Amino acid sequence: MAKPTPLSGFPELLPAQRQVEQQVLATLASTFELHGFGSIETRAVEPLDQLLRKGDTSKEVYLLRRLHEESAEGHAGMGLHFDLTVPFARYVLENAGRLEFPFRRYQIQKVWRGERPQEGRFREFTQADIDVVGRDTLPFHHDVEVARVMLDALARLDFLPGFRLQVNNRKLIQGFYAGLGVSDEGIDEVMRLVDKLDKLPSDKVRELLVSDAGITDEQAERCLALAAIRSVDDSFVARVRELGVDHPLLDEGLDELSTLVRACAPLATEAVRIEADLSIARGLDYYTGTVFETRLDGYESLGSICSGGRYDALASDGRTTYPGVGISLGVSRVLVPLLQRGLVTADRSVPSVVLVAVTDEESRGDADAIATALRANGVPCEVAPTAAKFGKQIRHAERRGIPFVWFTSPEGTGEVKDIRTGNQVAADPATWQPPTHDLRPTVSRLASLAPQPPMNKETNP
Amino acid sequence: MAKPTPLSGFPELLPAQRQVEQQVLATLASTFELHGFGSIETRAVEPLDQLLRKGDTSKEVYLLRRLHEESAEGHAGMGLHFDLTVPFARYVLENAGRLEFPFRRYQIQKVWRGERPQEGRFREFTQADIDVVGRDTLPFHHDVEVARVMLDALARLDFLPGFRLQVNNRKLIQGFYAGLGVSDEGIDEVMRLVDKLDKLPSDKVRELLVSDAGITDEQAERCLALAAIRSVDDSFVARVRELGVDHPLLDEGLDELSTLVRACAPLATEAVRIEADLSIARGLDYYTGTVFETRLDGYESLGSICSGGRYDALASDGRTTYPGVGISLGVSRVLVPLLQRGLVTADRSVPSVVLVAVTDEESRGDADAIATALRANGVPCEVAPTAAKFGKQIRHAERRGIPFVWFTSPEGTGEVKDIRTGNQVAADPATWQPPTHDLRPTVSRLASLAPQPPMNKETNP
């Protein structure tokens, strides 16, 4: 077999890179669980009509077909999921009678999109989603909750660049446009055009607002003024009020967004910030209140790497409606570019803290016994594959980043050498422990990845 | 949207069932890491020519096609992997220059097979594989290693029924047949027929050995006598010798198998046993030495739930050959039937140990502060969704199996009630800890699942 080549858009990690990903995923999962979110997994496939319900044809779906398809049965109508929201909504409806609401779940799984691969865009990638879903109603404090949980999780990923969580509220935007006199039908079009501000110059958007959405120059001006407002505290409220628009839905949106920003501000750090950004709308998605996007410091070109919001009808079976609020972190989108550039690394490629040296093949059993004692003590270790010269066994450990080598003595104990310092001491495998920070591979980033200073440092706590 | 119905062959778990699966997967992963095995994941898709290389058409492959396929490019030739061995062999070849050998990896992932669904057979399921792969050579002690690692992992799954690991050696079988005078071409056919002993009566197999493999009655008799030998220690060696066959390959196989059984015997417990079973051959798979199968006590009809063996050429690029030895646990095959029958359960459906009660909506912030303090202490918790009467909040906890309810006092501390016992004490959220066994959901099995006594109890250590 010739040497295989990678498949574009299907990233795979080397063992040391996977150590980094594992630590990220474990940190996310344990943080979500601290906040009472339970794990679920859904099957990889959904019926095609479900996958196409959102009507967003840019998410190219992979269809499944059996190699030995005898009939038109079944699989012709199945595809791989392209996000975790569609499957979650289906899971909630399917199991509603067996779930307790409000239902908090996290879901960390691969998703697939038949897109053209590019930086940060993959055909197979891992997402980490949290959602809270209610039956009939879901109080607003759950919007605050999901933002706080994700901020807590991101703050614990301290070997990554900083994050900026940008929040807005659809009620605020829609109420503002309605208060300006834009018709119900015009509001969606205005929102769609304003959402293009990250791609088009503001003058071009103003032009389109007049030509395509049919609003006046004066209305367009104020829509753009609204979208220009940002703040890391609730000072955005006064700036919106200065634009002189009144509407009950606008009031509701301002109230929700300021509550959210005030509740999240105490969690902000230098590396993880939150700001109200009134340009955020989340395009065509069916959000009805809070919306989230997130930028990775220094990697703004990746777009939003953590997005979500409030759906007043995440799912509905006609009789009962299930409102939800959630946020989804693009794990691969953040990690893969950093790992591929070697900007974030683990200091070993194996879990082993100790390599137990083998004096000769006859005494391999003694080395195995040392390893068994270390493992009983929770110390990951491996036994040298051959009874090579000790220098060669030490280099074997070095190449894998294993920090300690154990030399067995005939009495069943021995000496343990820290091969980074050369320090060697007598030790008993039944009680020996490495320093806690050596128990797992250490993940670190290059200094150049240090987070940039926050935009409005003085207002952060 | 009408209520969705499950898809046959694609099992999904409810939150409490998923807690059980998570604990199984975490136990497997941490055991594998204690033994120095690192995690990797491979993409879900492989080129179709790779997937069909094994020539086993019974593993029906799912092909991928993009919904908006503009050209014949790419995806026409891609399918979902049906095991983790084919992708691992490809990963080793693709990354050989960047891996350290011997390379130990574990891989816990979903695989897909377009088979007809039945008990223990799914179209999407999770496997947990461990393998050690060498470059050019791989000493036999790694065969012993993977058996010991899997025994250690299975023994830690003490809420499952017992396991019986059955081991044999292809060299032993092939050497025996060769020593009997069976031709090189006949050996594979004899092995294939003897492998049918679990489905056909022994008389029928004897008949086929004569008619299809072309061996004599006397030869067939001794092949069946060999396959009837089982022992939990190395006493099988003497019984094979009594059959009066001599061959250097037989000697090698006997030596390897007895080494393996002796090295594993000290790890056997009542629940997890090992035995030499000379009928095990692993059919058409390309094993060249050690072979493994495993039966789940009381669920023998599931077939082997954990199988593997030694491949002298797991992968090869023409210049370099990579021998490997590994074993694969069918996690879904074991767990899903037990979970679906409710025989193994978790005592709560959420990770939360504590529900922090809310006195009124105005003081929700106080409850949030208690929760933040508990989380800083590593205690998973959630805050009540509404300020209902305390009786209702307690029932909210009960329905989820949350063992403790925290009542906040105005000073920011409060009282914590164990709702199982009714015991309520004053407590400080900065220091309070639940009993360690309450930190995570407790997984338990029905008493009827207690392991059966081992077959040869007196010979277990």
Interface residues (C-beta under 8 A of the other chain):
Chain A: M1 A2 K3 P4 T5 P6 L7 F10 P11 E12 L13 L14 P15 R18 Q19 Q22 E33 L34 H35 G36 F37 G38 S39 I40 E41 T42 R43 A44 V45 L48 Q50 T57 E60 V61 Y62 L63 L64 R65 R66 L67 H68 H75 M78 G79 L80 R90 Y91 L93 E94 N95 A96 R98 L99 E100 P102 R104 R105 K110 W112 G114 E124 G134 P139 H141 H142 D152 A315 S316 D317 G318 S349 V350 P351 S352 R364 R375 G378 V379 P380 C381 E382 P385 T386 R399 R400
Chain B: M1 A2 K3 P4 T5 P6 L7 F10 P11 E12 L13 L14 P15 R18 Q19 Q22 E33 L34 H35 G36 F37 G38 S39 I40 E41 T42 R43 A44 V45 L48 Q50 T57 E60 V61 Y62 L63 L64 R65 R66 L67 H68 H75 M78 G79 L80 R90 Y91 L93 E94 N95 A96 R98 L99 E100 P102 R104 R105 K110 W112 G114 E124 G134 P139 H141 H142 D152 A315 S316 D317 G318 S349 V350 P351 S352 R364 R375 G378 V379 P380 C381 E382 P385 T386 R399 R400
